[in-house]
């Protein structure tokens, strides 16, 4: 269908433009020019799935061995790993021109524990790009990264560390997200209430204070239509509302919190469990991406069913 006037992600294509070329292979890894992070060219160094603590230990061993001449490899946090995802690709959900070897279309661990249950950790599925959490004793793949990046990926908000049973442990030397705290720091205060909505000073996005435009779950098409109707009352010289893309929705998440997974000082009202994005799932185009706000997960829902709520942004 024609994108113009649809209100979908592909019409706006917002976000930092991808550099061309995006990837630069080098002796110590592959530089992602979009984020400034350097990834292992081998996306399955361990060869076999590992439990979460085993994954952290494996990366620690890489540093002892000075793998590719580096001693600062780490297990990526959830925003770092998710930054590799291309929503226009599948099997794997990576940019088509990626130079990586041995990419497996399965779950890859992150260093970020799940706030809703710290005995679980976040992982990303490279077949289609979903992000959810699993028990830390499950076995999944490992893709190490190093570098400080360009400061465009926000920190996750996680500042504590947990073992495989969910008990809090000391962070120094653990290699966990709460230990390393990688990512751009959050401004304080993060949110500023304005007449035109709520400004997120971390991203520059303005969100509607009332986070339930349709007063209940809507289909995806009804969500797009409701936002278009909201714009009927917007003056021509003012920014227009839109259904956020999945990256914009995920940017709100505070990984230290759940129900909702938002910073403690947020000013939003009428919050619900899950929200539609404007991003279609290429894996199954009759489905679209959604943020499960109670948990902080990124999943999908079938467009024809009234699964999720509507939260406009501009």
C-alpha positions in Angstrom: 0.0 0.0 0.0 1.0 3.7 -0.3 2.7 4.9 2.8 1.8 8.6 2.4 -1.1 9.5 4.8 -1.0 6.1 6.5 0.5 7.2 9.8 2.7 4.1 9.8 6.4 4.0 10.7 7.4 3.7 7.0 5.7 7.1 6.3 7.7 9.0 8.8 11.0 6.9 9.0 12.0 8.8 12.1 15.2 8.2 14.1 18.9 8.6 13.5 19.6 7.9 9.8 21.8 4.9 9.2 25.3 5.8 7.9 26.4 4.3 4.6 28.4 2.1 5.0 27.2 1.2 8.4 29.8 -1.5 9.1 33.6 -1.3 9.2 35.4 -4.6 9.8 38.7 -4.0 11.7 41.2 -6.2 13.5 39.5 -5.9 16.9 35.9 -6.4 15.7 33.2 -4.8 13.5 32.5 -1.1 14.1 28.8 -0.2 13.9 29.0 3.4 12.6 25.4 4.0 13.8 26.2 3.5 17.5 30.0 3.5 17.7 29.9 0.0 19.3 32.4 -2.7 18.2 31.0 -6.2 17.9 32.6 -9.6 17.6 32.6 -10.6 13.9 31.7 -14.1 15.1 28.1 -14.0 16.4 28.4 -17.4 18.0 31.8 -17.5 19.7 30.8 -19.9 22.4 29.5 -22.4 19.7 26.9 -23.7 22.2 24.2 -22.0 24.2 25.1 -21.0 27.7 23.3 -20.2 30.9 23.3 -16.5 31.8 26.1 -16.7 34.4 28.0 -18.9 32.1 27.6 -16.2 29.4 29.0 -13.6 31.7 31.9 -15.9 32.6 32.6 -16.7 29.0 33.0 -13.0 28.2 35.3 -12.6 31.2 37.4 -15.4 29.8 37.6 -13.6 26.5 39.1 -10.7 28.3 41.7 -12.8 30.1 42.7 -14.2 26.7 42.8 -10.7 25.2 40.5 -11.9 22.4 41.3 -9.9 19.2 43.7 -7.9 21.3 41.0 -6.5 23.6 40.4 -7.0 27.4 37.2 -4.9 27.6 34.6 -7.2 25.9 31.2 -7.3 27.7 27.8 -8.9 27.4 25.7 -6.2 25.7 22.8 -4.6 27.7 19.4 -4.9 26.1 19.5 -1.5 24.3 22.9 -2.3 22.9 21.9 -5.7 21.5 18.6 -4.4 20.3 20.4 -1.6 18.4 21.4 -4.3 15.8 17.9 -5.2 14.9 16.5 -4.2 11.5 12.7 -4.1 11.3 12.9 -4.5 7.5 14.6 -7.9 7.8 14.0 -11.4 9.2 15.8 -14.7 9.7 18.0 -12.9 10.9 16.5 -9.6 11.8 19.8 -7.8 10.9 20.5 -5.2 8.2 21.0 -7.1 4.9 24.5 -5.9 4.4 25.8 -7.0 7.8 29.3 -8.7 7.8 28.8 -11.1 10.7 29.4 -14.8 10.7 27.5 -17.6 12.3 24.4 -15.6 13.2 21.9 -17.9 14.7 18.1 -17.1 14.4 17.5 -17.7 18.1 17.7 -16.0 21.5 20.8 -14.0 22.6 21.5 -13.0 26.2 21.8 -9.4 27.4 23.5 -8.3 30.6 20.2 -6.8 31.9 18.2 -8.5 34.6 14.4 -8.4 34.4 13.0 -6.1 37.1 9.7 -8.0 37.2 11.6 -11.0 38.4 15.5 -10.7 38.8 15.9 -14.5 38.4 15.2 -13.7 34.7 17.3 -11.7 32.2 16.4 -10.0 29.0 17.2 -11.6 25.6 16.7 -10.7 22.0 15.5 -13.2 19.3 17.4 -12.7 16.1 14.9 -14.5 13.9 12.4 -11.7 14.1 13.6 -9.2 16.6 11.5 -9.8 19.7 12.8 -8.9 23.1 11.6 -10.8 26.2 13.1 -12.4 29.3 13.9 -15.9 30.4 15.2 -17.8 33.5 18.9 -17.2 33.9 19.5 -21.0 34.1 18.1 -21.4 30.5 20.8 -21.7 27.7 21.1 -19.1 25.0 23.7 -17.6 22.8 26.4 -14.9 23.4 27.5 -12.0 21.2 30.1 -9.8 22.9 30.6 -6.1 22.3 33.1 -3.4 23.4 33.4 0.3 23.2 31.8 3.4 24.7 29.7 4.2 21.6 28.6 7.6 20.4 26.3 8.4 23.2 23.1 7.9 21.2 21.9 4.8 23.1 20.4 5.7 26.5 21.4 3.8 29.6 18.8 1.3 30.6 18.2 2.6 34.1 19.4 -0.6 35.8 21.7 0.1 38.7 21.6 -3.1 40.8 22.9 -6.6 40.1 21.3 -10.0 40.8 22.4 -13.7 40.7 20.6 -16.5 38.9 18.2 -16.9 41.8 17.2 -13.2 41.8 19.1 -12.3 45.0 20.9 -9.0 44.9 24.7 -9.2 44.7 27.6 -6.7 44.6 27.9 -5.2 41.2 31.7 -4.5 40.8 33.3 -7.1 38.6 30.1 -8.9 37.7 29.9 -7.7 34.1 26.2 -7.1 34.5 24.3 -4.0 33.2 24.0 -2.7 36.7 27.8 -2.9 37.1 28.8 -1.2 33.8 25.9 1.2 33.3 26.7 1.8 29.7 24.7 4.3 27.7 23.9 8.0 27.7 23.0 9.3 31.2 19.4 10.4 31.8 18.7 14.1 32.5 17.4 15.1 35.9 14.5 15.6 35.9 13.8 13.4 32.9 10.3 14.7 32.1 9.0 18.2 31.8 5.2 18.9 31.8 4.2 21.4 29.0 1.0 22.6 27.6 1.6 20.6 24.4 2.2 17.3 26.4 5.1 15.8 28.4 8.6 16.4 27.1 11.0 13.5 27.5 14.3 15.4 27.9 16.3 12.3 27.1 14.9 11.8 23.6 13.2 15.1 22.8 9.9 13.4 22.2 6.6 14.9 23.5 4.1 12.4 24.7 0.4 12.8 25.5 0.0 12.9 29.3 -3.1 10.7 29.1 -1.7 7.4 27.9 -5.0 5.8 26.7 -6.4 7.8 23.7 -9.1 5.3 22.8 -10.1 4.6 26.4 -9.5 0.9 26.0 -7.9 -1.6 23.6 -8.1 -0.9 19.9 -7.2 -2.7 16.6 -4.1 -1.4 14.9 -6.0 0.3 12.2 -8.3 1.9 14.7 -5.2 3.1 16.6 -3.9 4.9 13.5 -7.3 6.3 12.7 -7.7 7.6 16.3 -4.4 9.5 16.1 -5.4 10.9 12.7 -8.7 12.2 14.2 -6.7 13.7 17.1 -4.8 15.8 14.6 -8.0 17.3 13.2 -7.9 19.7 16.2 -4.2 20.6 15.7 -3.3 23.9 14.2 -1.3 23.8 11.0 1.7 25.5 12.6 1.9 22.9 15.4 3.6 19.5 15.5 1.1 16.7 14.7 0.5 13.6 16.8 1.4 10.2 15.5 1.5 6.6 16.7 5.0 6.0 17.9 7.3 3.6 16.3 8.6 0.6 18.4 12.0 2.2 19.1 10.3 5.4 20.4 8.0 3.4 22.7 11.0 1.3 24.0 12.9 4.5 24.8 10.5 5.2 27.7 11.4 2.0 29.5 13.3 2.1 32.9 14.8 -1.4 33.4 14.9 -0.9 37.1 11.1 -0.8 37.3 8.0 -2.7 36.3 4.2 -2.3 36.4 4.8 0.1 34.8 8.4 -0.1 33.5 8.7 3.7 33.6 10.9 6.1 35.6 9.5 6.6 39.1 9.0 10.4 38.5 7.0 10.0 35.3 3.9 12.3 35.1 1.7 10.1 32.9 -1.9 9.1 33.6 -4.2 6.3 32.5 -1.4 3.9 32.0 -2.2 0.4 30.7 -0.4 -2.9 30.2 0.6 -2.7 26.5 0.7 -0.3 23.6 0.6 -0.4 19.8 3.5 1.0 17.7 3.3 2.1 14.1 5.9 -0.5 13.1 4.7 -3.5 11.1 6.3 -6.9 11.8 8.1 -8.0 8.6 8.1 -11.5 9.9 4.3 -11.5 9.7 3.0 -8.3 8.1 -0.5 -8.8 9.4 1.0 -8.2 12.9 2.5 -5.1 14.4 5.0 -4.3 17.1 3.9 -3.4 20.6 5.5 -2.5 23.9 4.4 -4.4 27.0 4.7 -1.6 29.4 4.1 -3.7 32.6 7.2 -5.7 31.8 9.2 -3.6 29.4 9.1 -6.3 26.6 8.8 -5.7 22.9 6.5 -8.2 21.2 3.8 -8.3 18.5 0.1 -8.5 18.1 -2.2 -9.3 15.2 -3.4 -6.0 13.7 -7.1 -7.1 13.2 -7.7 -7.7 16.9 -8.1 -5.1 19.7 -5.1 -6.1 21.7 -3.4 -2.9 22.8 -3.9 0.7 23.9 -2.9 3.9 22.0 -0.4 6.5 23.3 0.3 9.3 20.8 3.7 11.1 20.5 4.9 14.2 18.6 
